[in-house]
């Protein structure tokens, strides 16, 4: 509901009331004000219902396109997840499921829906609060005017009516939501006074805002659009811990920059030799949901290599301390780049030689912790790494 429209409605009510006899107001006039308030409240709620209907239709269309894509791609898990979600949405159930999806692409779609629903609720609650405040000011003015005229019973009726507006269910629900939302916003002074986890002490990294051309040897954080470009792979990430799914607080995308450059190639009539440079950067794009700002956070990238058999072994852990982040702000957080060179030789007599300057990169797990060391987000680039995911910040 447009705030200017709401204000105009109550200005109209105020001007209309001023044309009445200044000495008294009848009970019917208070009833008319109450009826008009109910109408304006219904208009706000109706606007939200229209937005929800449009969002449901858009989500259903996106699910149908997703089902077609995973079916043609032979993704059986994706097809089953898509059809189950389509049926649930067509049945008119809540746009958000009781449990988050396990399929990464579907989980990302649900995170977008969560963000939209949060925005709709914030807009509706804010409109309701402003409507109530405008009406209460008018009711208070009427009560004051009637008191001056000696119309005490009528003055009490107007004052009580204005105060009781906050007790109506949709109003109380909206005001409670806004109070909790505003109380949840991190206060800088309280943040400083709070006991931090030792891993989150120190000075947060500076967010890079100018376009970067080269990958950093150390972990770095960028404002979206300032990160260096690279050959990104779209991943189907796993969620090792539902505690760290993050779908109620942040919207995320997980990527892997994977670049291979041929340094030299030599061919003869009987042999071939080739050397290549491999560069990998674990990448996380993160944005808080509406009304859910983040305080300082710690992002930890655990990089892995293949071990013996089906085992995986840790290559190294990169950590980066991030400053607070407001909703609507999107950041890209990179691990330090992992680089190595390979040399391969073969000839027609069956001789083979393979050498590398470092271990072959396999994948990574990224985990984000809040100021007290609680996990708020965790993703793995490959589900084979889920069992190796950390549960706590590094010592």
DASUL-V139673 format. One record per residue. N is the residue number from 1. SS is DSSP state (helix for helix, strand for strand, loop for the rest). PHI is phi in whole degrees, 0 to 359 (* if undefined). Layout:
n = (N N)
ss = (SS SS)
phi = (PHI PHI)
This chain:
n = (1 2 3 4 5 6 7 8 9 10 11 12 13 14 15 16 17 18 19 20 21 22 23 24 25 26 27 28 29 30 31 32 33 34 35 36 37 38 39 40 41 42 43 44 45 46 47 48 49 50 51 52 53 54 55 56 57 58 59 60 61 62 63 64 65 66 67 68 69 70 71 72 73 74 75 76 77 78 79 80 81 82 83 84 85 86 87 88 89 90 91 92 93 94 95 96 97 98 99 100 101 102 103 104 105 106 107 108 109 110 111 112 113 114 115 116 117 118 119 120 121 122 123 124 125 126 127 128 129 130 131 132 133 134 135 136 137 138 139 140 141 142 143 144 145 146 147 148 149 150 151 152 153 154 155 156 157 158 159 160 161 162 163 164 165 166 167 168 169 170 171 172 173 174 175 176 177 178 179 180 181 182 183 184 185 186 187 188 189 190 191 192 193 194 195 196 197 198 199 200 201 202 203 204 205 206 207 208 209 210 211 212 213 214 215 216 217 218 219 220 221 222 223 224 225 226 227 228 229 230 231 232 233 234 235 236 237 238 239 240 241 242 243 244 245 246 247 248 249 250 251 252 253 254 255 256 257 258 259 260 261 262 263 264 265 266 267 268 269 270 271 272 273 274 275 276 277 278 279 280 281 282 283 284 285 286 287 288 289 290 291 292 293 294 295 296 297 298 299 300 301 302 303 304 305 306 307 308 309 310 311 312 313 314 315 316 317 318 319 320 321 322 323 324 325 326 327 328 329 330 331 332 333 334 335 336 337 338 339 340 341 342 343 344 345 346 347 348 349 350 351 352 353 354 355 356 357 358 359 360 361 362 363 364 365 366 367 368 369 370 371 372 373 374 375 376 377 378 379 380 381 382 383 384 385 386 387 388 389 390 391 392 393 394 395)
ss = (loop loop helix helix helix helix helix helix helix helix helix helix helix helix helix helix helix helix loop loop loop loop loop loop loop loop helix helix helix helix helix helix helix helix helix helix helix helix helix helix helix helix helix helix helix helix helix helix helix helix helix helix helix helix helix helix helix helix helix helix helix helix helix helix helix helix helix helix helix helix helix helix loop loop loop helix helix helix helix helix helix helix helix helix helix helix helix helix helix helix loop loop loop loop loop loop loop loop loop loop loop loop loop helix helix helix helix helix helix helix helix helix helix helix helix helix helix helix helix helix helix helix helix helix helix helix helix helix helix helix helix helix helix helix helix helix helix helix helix helix helix helix helix helix helix helix helix helix loop loop loop helix helix helix helix helix helix helix helix helix helix helix helix helix helix helix helix loop helix helix helix helix helix helix helix helix helix helix helix helix helix helix helix helix loop loop loop helix helix helix helix helix helix loop loop loop loop helix helix helix loop loop loop loop loop loop loop strand loop loop loop loop loop loop loop loop loop loop loop strand strand strand strand loop loop loop loop loop loop loop loop strand strand strand loop loop loop strand loop loop loop helix helix helix loop loop loop loop loop strand strand strand strand strand strand strand strand strand strand strand strand strand strand strand strand strand strand loop loop loop strand strand strand strand strand strand strand strand strand strand strand strand strand strand strand strand strand strand loop loop loop loop loop strand loop loop strand strand strand strand strand strand strand strand strand strand loop loop loop loop loop strand strand strand strand strand strand strand strand strand strand strand loop loop strand loop loop loop loop loop strand strand strand strand loop loop loop strand strand strand strand strand strand strand strand strand strand loop loop loop loop strand strand strand strand strand loop loop loop loop strand strand strand strand strand strand strand strand strand loop loop loop loop loop strand strand strand strand strand strand loop loop helix helix helix helix helix helix loop loop loop loop loop loop loop)
phi = (* 293 298 296 295 300 298 299 299 278 294 301 297 296 295 296 292 292 278 282 301 286 274 201 231 280 297 295 295 292 296 295 297 295 295 293 299 299 296 295 297 295 296 298 293 295 298 294 298 296 296 293 297 296 293 298 295 293 295 296 297 295 294 294 293 296 298 296 294 288 292 291 272 75 270 295 300 295 296 297 296 295 293 295 289 299 297 296 290 295 282 83 287 305 297 262 287 300 232 295 292 268 285 299 293 291 298 295 297 293 294 294 299 302 294 294 297 297 293 299 293 296 297 294 297 294 295 296 298 293 300 298 297 296 293 297 296 295 298 295 295 297 298 294 296 292 297 298 271 83 271 296 303 291 298 297 298 294 295 296 298 298 289 284 302 291 271 290 306 295 289 299 297 293 293 296 299 293 296 294 294 290 287 279 296 294 271 304 293 293 299 293 280 293 281 270 293 307 290 252 282 105 268 298 291 277 283 283 246 263 303 254 257 245 287 269 290 249 303 214 233 231 292 307 103 261 289 292 281 198 283 271 257 279 257 252 290 268 242 302 227 296 298 256 292 73 291 267 235 221 254 225 224 246 225 226 280 227 239 235 242 282 273 199 223 233 234 235 292 229 210 222 230 215 239 226 251 245 233 233 223 283 231 230 254 222 213 294 288 303 78 230 295 256 280 296 224 241 258 237 255 260 262 236 236 289 255 282 64 266 282 238 232 286 277 191 238 253 230 215 268 254 288 306 222 270 302 90 269 249 237 245 245 246 286 294 290 250 228 205 241 237 227 233 225 211 225 286 268 93 281 230 218 229 225 215 278 203 289 288 287 249 180 211 237 247 229 241 242 274 299 267 89 277 288 242 199 206 220 241 287 210 295 295 265 305 289 262 291 283 247 218 297 295 291)
